[in-house]
Amino acid sequence: QVQLVESGGGLVQPGGSLRLSCAASGTIFSIYDMAWYRQAPGKQRQLVARITSDYSRYYEDSVKGRFTISRDNAKNTVYLQMNSLKPEDTASYYCNAMIAVRLGTLNDYWGQGTQVTVSS
């Protein structure tokens, strides 16, 4: 069984920063792409940032230059450093990872979500 556990959300003022973390645990053979998604009330879940196993990065246009995704393979952890936060960044943020629990398998896993609220 694989679990993704997020942490680091909270309330921050506009212009502030937060760092989200997501640690994968359980029976893990290999972790491939890791990503962060977000979902605001009444909106669809959207991809915010993705990092591949060879450290290629993708960012959604509205967060480019403000958010940075990184990973620590030794800790099975992905991070999202969020700077210059705006009220429109308010959402539940979800960690996602493509994980093989044994050779020849690959499944999509999700964390439970962490709330980020940007407000004065």
C-alpha positions, -999 to 999 in steps of 0.1 A, spaced: 0 0 0 13 34 -10 4 67 8 11 103 -1 10 127 28 10 164 22 19 192 46 27 229 47 -6 245 37 -21 274 56 -32 310 56 -9 336 42 -11 372 32 -8 383 -5 29 384 -14 38 358 11 53 324 7 45 288 16 63 255 11 43 224 5 57 189 10 45 155 0 61 123 12 54 89 -3 55 58 19 48 21 16 60 -5 -8 77 15 -35 99 1 -62 103 34 -82 87 68 -84 84 84 -118 66 118 -124 56 137 -93 32 167 -95 11 192 -77 -25 200 -87 -50 224 -72 -87 228 -71 -106 259 -61 -142 258 -51 -165 254 -81 -136 248 -105 -119 218 -120 -87 204 -107 -57 218 -126 -21 208 -130 2 234 -113 36 218 -117 52 185 -126 87 171 -122 99 140 -139 124 114 -126 152 131 -146 142 165 -131 125 180 -161 99 206 -149 66 219 -162 47 248 -148 12 262 -154 15 296 -169 0 315 -140 26 302 -116 58 305 -137 84 326 -120 67 323 -86 65 286 -78 93 260 -79 88 223 -78 116 200 -65 121 165 -53 143 145 -30 144 109 -43 162 97 -12 132 108 9 105 100 -17 94 136 -13 82 163 -36 81 200 -27 64 231 -40 79 264 -30 53 291 -36 64 327 -35 46 360 -43 13 343 -35 -19 359 -48 -55 355 -37 -62 335 -69 -38 309 -57 -63 300 -30 -72 263 -34 -68 228 -21 -35 215 -33 -30 178 -41 1 158 -46 2 132 -74 28 106 -82 32 78 -106 46 49 -86 57 13 -94 53 -10 -64 72 -37 -83 88 -41 -116 63 -39 -145 36 -20 -126 27 17 -127 -2 34 -109 -13 69 -102 -15 79 -65 -30 110 -48 -26 127 -15 -55 139 6 -50 176 -1 -38 206 18 -56 239 19 -38 271 9 -56 304 16 -42 337 4 -60 366 21 -53 398 39 
